[in-house]
Amino acid sequence: MTDLFQLHPRLNADCVKLGRFELCQLLMMNDNQFPWFVLVPEVPDIKEIYQLSKTDRHRLSEESNYLAENLALLYKADKLNIAAIGNLVPQLHIHHIVRYQSDKAWPSPIWGKFEANHYTETQLTTTIADIKSQLIYLNS
């Protein structure tokens, strides 16, 4: 076990860092096909939720629920897909994906279905500003 938290290289490559909550970093997947966000607890060497302390498990739940509620409101979601899969990236991370009955993968999961379509600089700037204005507890 190391003493310092380090974001997994794949998450670092695939995501844009938006900020952090008390426990978790908030990332946004660089794929404009779906509003897709990732919470990563800043705890070294954790792969599963049960490995977190009881306090951190509660904090993770609070941050995840806060994010989910705000994403549902901001994006007027038909459904949110929230999951900790971790088959390719073992570091604990929780996906929060806004889904619509009209999206191209509905009703199936989106994992591995489509190649990422990266945000343009303009889309990225707008999306980041929108999400940061909605999440008042997000620190830079």
C-alpha positions in Angstrom: 0.0 0.0 0.0 1.4 3.4 -0.9 0.8 6.5 1.1 -0.1 8.8 -1.8 -3.2 8.7 -4.0 -2.5 8.5 -7.7 -5.2 8.5 -10.4 -5.0 5.5 -12.6 -3.3 6.3 -16.0 -6.3 5.2 -18.0 -8.7 7.5 -16.1 -6.2 10.2 -16.5 -6.0 9.7 -20.3 -9.7 9.2 -20.9 -11.2 11.9 -18.6 -11.2 15.6 -17.9 -10.7 16.6 -14.3 -13.5 18.8 -13.1 -12.6 19.2 -9.4 -13.1 17.4 -6.2 -15.5 16.9 -3.3 -14.5 16.0 0.2 -13.5 12.4 -0.7 -13.7 12.1 -4.4 -12.2 13.6 -7.6 -14.9 14.3 -10.1 -13.9 13.5 -13.7 -15.8 13.7 -16.9 -15.3 11.1 -19.6 -14.0 12.9 -22.8 -16.9 11.5 -24.9 -19.6 13.8 -26.0 -22.1 11.0 -27.0 -23.2 10.7 -23.3 -23.0 13.0 -20.3 -20.6 10.6 -18.4 -19.0 11.4 -15.1 -16.7 9.4 -12.8 -16.2 9.7 -9.0 -12.8 8.5 -7.8 -12.2 8.3 -4.0 -8.8 9.8 -3.3 -7.8 6.8 -1.2 -4.6 4.9 -2.2 -4.8 1.3 -3.3 -8.6 0.8 -3.1 -10.4 -1.5 -5.5 -13.7 -2.1 -3.9 -16.2 0.0 -1.8 -16.0 -2.3 1.2 -12.3 -1.5 1.5 -13.1 2.1 2.4 -13.5 3.0 6.0 -17.1 3.2 7.2 -16.8 7.0 7.2 -15.5 7.1 3.7 -18.2 4.6 2.5 -20.9 7.0 3.8 -19.1 10.0 2.3 -18.9 8.2 -1.1 -22.6 7.5 -0.9 -23.4 11.1 -0.1 -21.2 12.4 -2.9 -22.6 9.9 -5.4 -26.2 10.7 -4.6 -25.5 14.5 -4.7 -23.9 14.1 -8.1 -26.7 11.8 -9.4 -29.4 14.2 -8.3 -27.8 17.2 -9.9 -27.0 15.4 -13.1 -30.6 14.2 -13.4 -31.8 17.8 -12.9 -29.2 19.5 -15.2 -29.5 17.0 -18.0 -33.2 16.1 -17.5 -32.2 12.4 -17.6 -34.6 9.6 -18.4 -32.4 7.3 -16.3 -29.0 7.4 -14.6 -26.6 4.4 -14.9 -24.4 4.3 -11.8 -21.9 1.5 -11.5 -18.4 0.5 -10.2 -17.3 -2.0 -12.8 -13.5 -1.8 -12.7 -12.6 -4.7 -15.0 -10.1 -2.7 -17.0 -9.3 0.0 -14.4 -8.9 -1.7 -11.0 -8.8 1.6 -9.0 -12.2 2.2 -7.4 -14.2 4.6 -9.5 -18.0 5.1 -9.9 -19.5 5.9 -13.3 -22.5 8.2 -13.4 -24.0 8.2 -16.9 -27.0 10.2 -18.0 -29.2 8.1 -20.3 -32.1 8.9 -22.5 -34.6 6.6 -24.2 -33.5 8.3 -27.4 -29.7 7.7 -27.0 -28.1 5.4 -29.5 -27.4 2.6 -27.1 -30.7 2.6 -25.3 -31.7 0.4 -23.4 -28.3 -1.5 -23.5 -25.3 -0.5 -21.4 -22.8 1.8 -23.2 -19.6 0.2 -22.1 -17.4 -0.8 -25.0 -20.2 -0.2 -27.6 -18.8 2.9 -29.3 -15.5 4.6 -29.9 -15.2 7.9 -27.9 -16.2 11.0 -29.7 -14.1 13.7 -27.9 -15.5 17.1 -27.0 -14.5 20.1 -29.0 -12.8 22.9 -27.0 -16.1 24.9 -27.2 -18.2 21.9 -26.1 -15.7 21.2 -23.3 -15.7 24.7 -22.0 -19.5 24.9 -22.0 -20.0 21.5 -20.4 -17.5 22.2 -17.7 -19.1 25.6 -16.9 -22.6 24.0 -16.8 -21.6 21.2 -14.4 -19.5 23.5 -12.2 -22.4 26.0 -11.9 -24.7 23.1 -10.8 -22.4 21.5 -8.3 -22.0 24.1 -5.6 -20.0 21.7 -3.4 -17.4 21.0 -6.1 -13.9 22.5 -5.3 -11.4 23.2 -8.1 
